[in-house]
């Protein structure tokens, strides 16, 4: 039950980042060149991870597969930010 709530909160925060173009709870962006692009990339990653956490309770996914997929999303996000020069 707690996983569904945490996943839902992550999805809401990810959607907020995608729509507004800024990260919640962050006041200053030090070293970020394109704040909107950076926020949207990070928001998409949070939205994907939140969706996976929610679906873990609906469709049984092993914990190892969930952790590996979360790590792959993080690596993909980092590569996208470097390639698109968002940081």
C-alpha positions as CSV (number, residue, x, y, z in Angstrom):
1,X,0.0,0.0,0.0
2,X,2.8,2.4,0.8
3,X,4.5,1.6,-2.5
4,X,1.3,2.7,-4.4
5,X,1.2,5.9,-2.4
6,X,4.9,6.7,-3.0
7,X,4.5,5.8,-6.7
8,X,1.5,8.1,-7.1
9,X,3.3,11.0,-5.4
10,X,6.3,10.4,-7.7
11,X,3.9,10.4,-10.8
12,X,2.3,13.7,-9.6
13,X,5.7,15.3,-9.1
14,X,6.9,14.0,-12.5
15,X,3.9,15.5,-14.2
16,X,4.4,18.8,-12.4
17,X,8.0,18.9,-13.7
18,X,6.9,18.1,-17.2
19,X,4.2,20.7,-17.3
20,X,5.8,23.6,-15.4
21,X,9.4,23.1,-16.6
22,X,10.9,23.3,-13.2
23,X,11.6,20.9,-10.4
24,X,9.6,21.1,-7.2
25,X,11.4,21.9,-3.9
26,X,14.4,23.3,-5.8
27,X,15.0,27.1,-5.5
28,X,18.5,27.5,-7.2
29,X,19.8,25.7,-10.2
30,X,23.7,25.9,-10.0
31,X,25.5,24.8,-13.1
32,X,22.3,24.0,-15.1
33,X,22.4,25.7,-18.6
34,X,18.9,24.8,-19.8
35,X,16.6,24.6,-16.8
36,X,13.4,23.7,-18.7
37,X,15.1,20.9,-20.6
38,X,16.8,19.5,-17.5
39,X,13.5,19.7,-15.5
40,X,11.6,17.9,-18.2
41,X,14.2,15.1,-18.5
42,X,14.2,14.6,-14.8
43,X,10.4,14.8,-14.6
44,X,10.1,12.1,-17.2
45,X,12.5,9.8,-15.3
46,X,10.5,10.4,-12.1
47,X,7.3,9.7,-13.9
48,X,8.6,6.4,-15.3
49,X,9.9,5.2,-12.0
50,X,6.7,6.2,-10.2
51,X,4.7,4.3,-12.8
52,X,6.8,1.3,-12.4
53,X,6.5,1.3,-8.6
54,X,2.7,1.6,-8.9
55,X,2.5,-1.2,-11.5
56,X,4.7,-3.4,-9.3
57,X,1.7,-3.9,-7.0
58,X,-0.6,-4.6,-9.9
59,X,1.6,-6.8,-12.0
60,X,4.1,-8.8,-9.9
61,X,7.6,-7.7,-10.8
62,X,10.6,-9.1,-9.1
63,X,12.5,-6.6,-6.9
64,X,15.8,-7.2,-8.8
65,X,14.2,-6.5,-12.2
66,X,12.6,-3.3,-10.7
67,X,16.0,-2.1,-9.4
68,X,17.8,-2.9,-12.6
69,X,15.2,-1.0,-14.6
70,X,15.4,2.0,-12.2
71,X,19.1,2.1,-12.6
72,X,18.8,1.9,-16.4
73,X,16.4,4.8,-16.4
74,X,18.9,6.8,-14.3
75,X,21.7,6.0,-16.7
76,X,19.6,6.9,-19.7
77,X,18.6,10.2,-18.1
78,X,22.3,11.0,-17.4
79,X,23.2,10.2,-21.0
80,X,20.4,12.3,-22.3
81,X,21.4,15.3,-20.2
82,X,25.0,15.0,-21.4
83,X,24.1,14.6,-25.1
84,X,21.5,17.4,-25.1
85,X,23.9,19.6,-22.9
86,X,21.2,20.3,-20.3
87,X,23.8,20.4,-17.5
